[in-house]
Amino acid sequence: MELAEKIKTLAGRIEKQRGSVLTEEAAKTAFVMPFLNALGYDVFDPHVVVPEFTADVGLKKGEKVDYAVKVNDKIAILIECKGCGVNLGQTQMSQLYRYFHVTEARFAILTNGIEYWFYSDLDEPNKMDQRPFFRFNMLDHRADDITELQKFTAGAFDVDAILSTASNLKFLSAIKAELLKEFESPSDDMIRLLVSRVYDGRFVQKVRDDFAPLVATAFRDAIRDRVSDRLVTALEVTSGAAAGLAVSIPVGSAATVQAPEQDDEEIVTTEEEIEGYHIVKAIVRSVVKAERIVMRDAKSYCAILLDDNNRKPLIRLHFNSKTVKYISLFDKDRNGEKIKIERLEDIYGFEDRLRATTMGYDTAKATVPA
């Protein structure tokens, strides 16, 4: 069985059993030992996996680390286990830190049976780093994580091969963690950096306070837009050979292919229609949340709707003609007016009407997003 399948099977067991695995010993038996077994180490062979490994550290005698894994009869990995309910951190790694420099191991793992934090001595030789270079979560991981974990299997274990990429992996993980922090709660430095590029005034406290929520929202929307664009591209590539499908794309959630009400073989969502959708979304997001704006393509036009509701049309894009473009605008009573435009940017000239239509459909709920 491939490593990915073994991990998937063990993850399913963890999901079912974690509520009843209440102690450190239970976590070792139920989760950690099967994990080592999945990596190809015989947990019942003391020449491979040494439980309660002892090494004297300075004046402290007889301290034990939970497991030591041997490769080619040499200590290769030290493992310290905690209970499933324990949040891993600096406090829990102290014992590993003391043991690391008195053994020949180049790697150490801190785990609670669900998360596995991998350490080495990248900063100073024979001194365990304060920060793990790789974190693996049994219940939340990607294919790339499995690829990295594969390097620690019994059949593939190679110290030099692991260390050759560990440094980059360590800093990549740290940078990603910092980016996530900035996305959730932008720091003053990040706010100052971005504001300086779009605002010419002095960066005083009031400016900082005014821009802080805008920066946080911009981060979230930029990610959503990026995901939306990738999903649209994937849908176009997948459906292009079949001449297209009707696409409904709510910003901020997964794009879905909706069952069309007509012959979908003649429906093709074009790049101009997608760009028009993003223009409309940018305009009306000042009065409703962006995720409520949805594009639904049809044979003769592309509709942009509020709440994915056909009774709440904001605009229709008539871009199928190769020579001329039209848009249809609506009032709150859904009365339409067809207007010729020269360029996509001309849609911005109808900002007030688009916002008025949006608020007309939703007077009670239309609010400026925070």
N, C-alpha and C positions, 0 to 999 in steps of 0.2 A: 504493500500500500504506500502511495506517495505521501510525503510529509504533509502536504496541504490537506489530504483526506484524514490523516491521523489527527491533525490539529482540529479540523472541523468536528470530528467525532468526539474528541475530548471537550471541545467548547460546548457541544450539546449537553454533555454530562454535567459540566459546570453550571450551565443555566438551570438544570433541574435540581442539582444537589447543593448549591451554594448556601441555601437557606438553612440546611441542616449541618453544614460543616462549620462548626462553631469554635474550634480550637486550632492551635498551631499544629498539633500532632495529626488532627483530622485532615488539615489542609495538605500536609506532607503526603499522607497515605492516599487520599482521594485524588489529589490534583498534581502535586509536584513529582511524585514517583512516576505516574503515567506520562507526564511531560518528558522526563528524562528517557523513559522507555521509547517514546515517540521519536526522540532524537537518535535512537539506536544504541543507548547505553543499557547494559544489563544491570538493573537495580538490585538483582539478587546475587550478583557476583562481587564480593568485597575487593577483588582485585581491579574492578572497574569503577564501582561507585562505593565510596567509603562513608558510611554513616557516622555521625558524631566524631568527625575528624578532630584530632587533638594536636596542638602545637603550642609549646611554651612561648609566651610573649613577655619578654623582660622579666619582671618580678612576678607576673601572674602565671601561675602554673595550672595546667589541666583545663583551660578554657576550651570549649568545643565550638566548631562551626558545623552546621547541620549535615552538609555533604561535601565531599571532595571527589571530583571526577578525574579519573586517570586516563591518559592517552599515551600509548606506548610505555606503560608502566611508570609514567611520571605525572605528578599532580599538575593538572592543566586548568581546572576550573574549581573555584570555591563557591559554595552556595549557602546563603543564609535565608531561612524561611520564617515567615510571619503568618499570622492568621489572616483569613480572607477579609476580615473587617478592618484590618490595619492599613492606614494610608502610608505608603512608602515615602521615605524622606531621609534627611541627614541623620536623624537620631537612630534609625534602624540600620544604617550602614556602618556604624562605628565599630562593631565587632569584626566585620569584614575588613575594614580599614586596618585594624591592628594585625590581623592575620596575614594580610597580603604580603607584607614585606619580609616575613620570615618563612615563606614557602617559595617554591619555584613556579607557582601558578602565575600565568599572565592575564587571566580573566577571573572575574568574580561576578556572581549573580545575586541580586537581592530580589526576593519574590514573596508575594502573598498568595501564590497559587493561581492568580489571575493575571497580574502584571509581573513582568520579568524585566528587571533593569540590569543591563550588562555594563560592567566597568573594566578598565584596563589601566595601564600606567603611561598614558600618552603625554602627560605634562612633565613628569619627573620619573626617571627609571626606578623601578622597584618600589614605587609609592603610588598607591591606588588613587586615581583621580576622584575629585569631589563630585564630578558630574558624570552620569552614565553616557556612553557613546551610542547606545541603542536601547530602545524601550519596546517591548513587545507585549501587547495586550491580547489575551486569549479571546476576549469577547468583542474586540474592536481593532481589527487589523486589515491591511491591504495585501495585495499580491506581492508588492515590493518587500513588505515585512517578512513574508514567508521566504522570499529569496535570500534575505539577509540571515534569517534564522537557519536556513539550510547549511550555511557555513559552519555552524556549530554541531552538526550531526557527526556521529562517530565515523562515518565513511568519508566525510569531506573535511574534517577538522585539520586546519593548517594555520598555525599561528601567524606566519608572515602574510598569508593571503588575507586573513581577517584584519590585521593591523594596517595593511596597505590602504584600506578604505575606511578604517575606524575613525581616523581624525576628521576627515571630511564629513562623515556621518554624524559625528558628535556635534560639530558646529552647525551643520545643516539642521539637526533636530533643535538645537538651541535657538537658531534664528527663526525657525518656524514657530517655536513656542513664544518668542518675543513678538512676532507678527500677530499671532492670535491674541495676545494681550492688547496690542495696539488696536486691533479690530474691535475688541470688546469695550475697551476703555482707553482711548487715545491719550498718550502722555503729553505733558506740556511741550516737550521737545518736538514731538511729531506734529502737534497742532501748530506750533510756531513755524516749523519747516514748510508745511503745506500752505498755511495762511500767507506766508511771505511771498509765495508764488502767484497768489491771486488777489492780494489786498495791499494797497500802497500806503495805507496809514500806519501809525505807530501801533505796535503790539502791546497794548495796555491790558489791564485785567478785564475790562468790560469786553474788549474785542475777543480775548481768550474765551470768556464765558459765552459770548454769542456764537463763536465758531465751533466750540467743542462738540455740541450735538450735531452740527452740520458735518463735521469731519467723521464722526461715528456713523452717521447715516450714509455718507458718501462711500465709506469703506464697504458697508453692507450692500449698497446698491451696485457698486462696481463689481463685487463678487457675483451678485445675482445676474447682472448683465452679461458677465463673462460666461457663466454657466449656461445662461439662456442662449447666447450666441453659439456655444459649442453644441448644445442640443439641437438647435436649428440646423446647423451644418450637418450633424450626424443624420438628422431626419432627411435632409435634402439628398445626401449621398445615398442613403439607404433606399429612398423612394424614387430617386431620379430615373432609374432604369424603367420603373413601372409607371412613369409619367406623373408621379406625385400623389399625395394624399392630403386630405383636409387636416390642417394643423391648428391646434389650440394651444397657445403658449402663455400661461399665467406667469408673470415674472415672480421669481422667488420660490417657485415650486417646479417639480419635474414637468417637462413638456410632455404632452400626451397626444396621440393620434386619435382623433375623434371620428366616429362613424359618420360619413357625410350623408346629407339628405338627398344627394343627387349622384350622378355618375362620376366617381372620383377619378376616372381615367383621364379626364380632361382638365383636372385641377393641378396647377403648378404654382407653388409659392415661390416668388422671385425675390432676388436680393433687394430690389427697389421696394417691394412690399414690406419686407422685413425692416428696412431702413425707415420707411414711413411709419411703421408701428413704433419704432423706438423714438421717433420725433414726437409723435402724439403722446406717448408715455411721458417723455420729458416735459411736455407742456402741462399736462393735467395732473402730474404728481404733486403740484402745489396745492391741490384741493382735495385729492383722494390718495390713498396709499397705492403705490406703484403696482403691487401684486393684484390689484383689482382690475387692471387694464389687460384685456385679452384680445389676441388676434385670431380670427377664424376666417380661413380662406374659402372661397366658393368659385364656381365656374366663371362667372362674369365680373366679379369684384372681390375685393378682400375687405372684410368687415373688421372694425376695431370696436369692441364692446366694453361696457362697464359690467363687471361681475359675470362675464361670459353669458350675458342675457340678450337674446335677440330683440327684446323689447327696450333695450337701452343702447341703441347704436350711437356712437360718438362721431364716426366718420366712415365712409366707404372709399376705398382706393380703387379707381378704375384705371389700371396701369397695363392692361393686356394689349392695348393698341401700340404698335411700334412707332406711330407718328405723333400721337397726342395723348396727354394725360388729363384725367378729370378726378375730382374728389366730390363726394356728396357730404354736405354738412346738414346737421339736424338741430331743431329746437327741442325744448323739453316735451313738446307734444308729438315728437317724432315726424314732424313735417320736414321733408328733405329738399335741398337745393343743390343742383349739380353745377360745379364750377370748374372751368378749365384752368390748369396751372402749367407753367413752363418747366419748373424745376421742383424737386422734392422740398428744397428750402422754402418754397412759397407757402408751405403749410404753416410755417411760423407766423405768417401774416394773419392767421385766423385764430391766434391764441385766445383772445377774449371770448370768441364764440364757442370754442371747444370747452373752455372752462365753464362758461355759462350753461352749456348743455349738460355737462357732467354734474354740476351742482343742481340743475333743474330736475334731474332724475333722482337725486339723493339729498334734497335740501336739509333733511333732519340729521343726516349722518355725515355730510361733506365737511371735513375739517382738514386743516393744514397738518400733514404728518409731522410728528415730533422728530 
